[in-house]
Amino acid sequence: MGAVHRLATPDDATGLFEIRRKAILELAPQGMPAGEAKAWATKLTLAGMAQKLREFEIWVAELDGVAAGWAAIRGDTLEGLYTAPEFAGRGVGTALLEMLERRMRGSGVDAVRAEASSNARAFYLRRGYLMSGPQTPKGAWPIAKQLR
Ligand SMILES: CC(C)(COP(=O)(O)OP(=O)(O)OC[C@H]1O[C@@H](n2cnc3c(N)ncnc32)[C@H](O)[C@@H]1OP(=O)(O)O)[C@@H](O)C(=O)NCCC(=O)NCCS
């Protein structure tokens, strides 16, 4: 059965922090050096996660009531997408992405923008995103997808 999507609340901070940490440490090294993944994973603190919950619109994907992944948007920008490793490869990330693209389209956004990490770039390119600029100094890849 598909995931249920709900808006995150401040109480989700610890759970979403852990999903992000595990997703980066366990999944990202399939497409980037493990040291880089470790540096990325530790860049965000729990306080930083709580701040993200205040700044971004964050959606949680639940499978049987268990948080399996989450994604953040602000305006026309996808600010993050993470799937807990134990739920990887089951379409959780794709379904969150598609749901957020539909929401953005519905609120008048013409094109969704994101900065893909090198491990996830192919994931986005296979889902209709195109490269939209040179690699950033932090090593991310600007990408965009036309919604209309
Ligand atoms: C990118 C990410 C969100 C995908 O989540 P997901 O729920 O596994 O995605 P889906 O099941 O919808 O699709 C799985 C895709 O990831 C690939 N994949 C990567 N790692 C995988 C794993 N451990 N198990 C299964 N599939 C994996 C599959 O090949 C598949 O790609 P394809 O369908 O384009 O061929 C997840 O791998 C993740 O959290 N990665 C670490 C954090 C990250 O890079 N986030 C993006 C930041 S820009």
The ligand as an SDF file (V2000), in Angstrom:
LIG
                    3D

 48 50  0  0  0  0  0  0  0  0999 V2000
   17.2850    9.7330   -2.8550 C   0  0  0  0  0  0  0  0  0  0  0  0
   16.3090    9.0240   -1.8960 C   0  0  0  0  0  0  0  0  0  0  0  0
   15.4270   10.0700   -1.2040 C   0  0  0  0  0  0  0  0  0  0  0  0
   15.4430    8.0750   -2.7070 C   0  0  0  0  0  0  0  0  0  0  0  0
   14.4780    7.5490   -1.8060 O   0  0  0  0  0  0  0  0  0  0  0  0
   13.6790    6.1640   -2.0710 P   0  0  0  0  0  0  0  0  0  0  0  0
   12.4460    6.2070   -1.2520 O   0  0  0  0  0  0  0  0  0  0  0  0
   14.5780    5.0160   -1.9050 O   0  0  0  0  0  0  0  0  0  0  0  0
   13.3150    6.3660   -3.6020 O   0  0  0  0  0  0  0  0  0  0  0  0
   12.4210    5.4310   -4.5180 P   0  0  0  0  0  0  0  0  0  0  0  0
   12.1340    4.1260   -3.8740 O   0  0  0  0  0  0  0  0  0  0  0  0
   11.2960    6.2450   -4.9890 O   0  0  0  0  0  0  0  0  0  0  0  0
   13.4000    5.2130   -5.7200 O   0  0  0  0  0  0  0  0  0  0  0  0
   14.6010    4.5070   -5.4230 C   0  0  0  0  0  0  0  0  0  0  0  0
   15.6660    4.9930   -6.3210 C   0  0  0  0  0  0  0  0  0  0  0  0
   16.8380    5.1630   -5.5420 O   0  0  0  0  0  0  0  0  0  0  0  0
   17.8050    4.1930   -5.9450 C   0  0  0  0  0  0  0  0  0  0  0  0
   18.3580    3.7150   -4.6970 N   0  0  0  0  0  0  0  0  0  0  0  0
   19.3760    4.3440   -4.0770 C   0  0  0  0  0  0  0  0  0  0  0  0
   19.6950    3.6710   -2.9810 N   0  0  0  0  0  0  0  0  0  0  0  0
   18.8700    2.6370   -2.8500 C   0  0  0  0  0  0  0  0  0  0  0  0
   18.7360    1.5870   -1.9070 C   0  0  0  0  0  0  0  0  0  0  0  0
   19.5470    1.4680   -0.8600 N   0  0  0  0  0  0  0  0  0  0  0  0
   17.7530    0.7030   -2.0760 N   0  0  0  0  0  0  0  0  0  0  0  0
   16.9350    0.8100   -3.1340 C   0  0  0  0  0  0  0  0  0  0  0  0
   17.0320    1.7720   -4.0510 N   0  0  0  0  0  0  0  0  0  0  0  0
   18.0010    2.6770   -3.9340 C   0  0  0  0  0  0  0  0  0  0  0  0
   17.0990    3.1900   -6.7880 C   0  0  0  0  0  0  0  0  0  0  0  0
   17.9750    2.7360   -7.7970 O   0  0  0  0  0  0  0  0  0  0  0  0
   15.9600    3.9840   -7.3810 C   0  0  0  0  0  0  0  0  0  0  0  0
   16.3940    4.7120   -8.5030 O   0  0  0  0  0  0  0  0  0  0  0  0
   15.5890    4.7210   -9.8760 P   0  0  0  0  0  0  0  0  0  0  0  0
   14.1600    4.3230   -9.6190 O   0  0  0  0  0  0  0  0  0  0  0  0
   15.7180    6.1240  -10.3510 O   0  0  0  0  0  0  0  0  0  0  0  0
   16.3040    3.7370  -10.7320 O   0  0  0  0  0  0  0  0  0  0  0  0
   17.0820    8.1820   -0.8270 C   0  0  0  0  0  0  0  0  0  0  0  0
   17.9850    7.3250   -1.5120 O   0  0  0  0  0  0  0  0  0  0  0  0
   17.8510    9.0060    0.2000 C   0  0  0  0  0  0  0  0  0  0  0  0
   17.3010    9.4280    1.2180 O   0  0  0  0  0  0  0  0  0  0  0  0
   19.1640    9.2240   -0.0510 N   0  0  0  0  0  0  0  0  0  0  0  0
   20.0310    9.9230    0.8880 C   0  0  0  0  0  0  0  0  0  0  0  0
   19.6640   11.3850    0.9960 C   0  0  0  0  0  0  0  0  0  0  0  0
   19.6370   12.0710   -0.3400 C   0  0  0  0  0  0  0  0  0  0  0  0
   20.5310   11.9100   -1.1760 O   0  0  0  0  0  0  0  0  0  0  0  0
   18.6170   12.8960   -0.5560 N   0  0  0  0  0  0  0  0  0  0  0  0
   18.5120   13.7430   -1.7240 C   0  0  0  0  0  0  0  0  0  0  0  0
   19.2150   15.0230   -1.4020 C   0  0  0  0  0  0  0  0  0  0  0  0
   19.2370   16.1290   -2.7970 S   0  0  0  0  0  0  0  0  0  0  0  0
  1  2  1  0
  2  3  1  0
  2  4  1  0
  2 36  1  0
  4  5  1  0
  5  6  1  0
  6  7  2  0
  6  8  1  0
  6  9  1  0
  9 10  1  0
 10 11  2  0
 10 12  1  0
 10 13  1  0
 13 14  1  0
 14 15  1  0
 15 16  1  0
 15 30  1  0
 16 17  1  0
 17 18  1  0
 17 28  1  0
 18 19  1  0
 18 27  1  0
 19 20  2  0
 20 21  1  0
 21 22  1  0
 21 27  2  0
 22 23  1  0
 22 24  2  0
 24 25  1  0
 25 26  2  0
 26 27  1  0
 28 29  1  0
 28 30  1  0
 30 31  1  0
 31 32  1  0
 32 33  2  0
 32 34  1  0
 32 35  1  0
 36 37  1  0
 36 38  1  0
 38 39  2  0
 38 40  1  0
 40 41  1  0
 41 42  1  0
 42 43  1  0
 43 44  2  0
 43 45  1  0
 45 46  1  0
 46 47  1  0
 47 48  1  0
M  END
$$$$
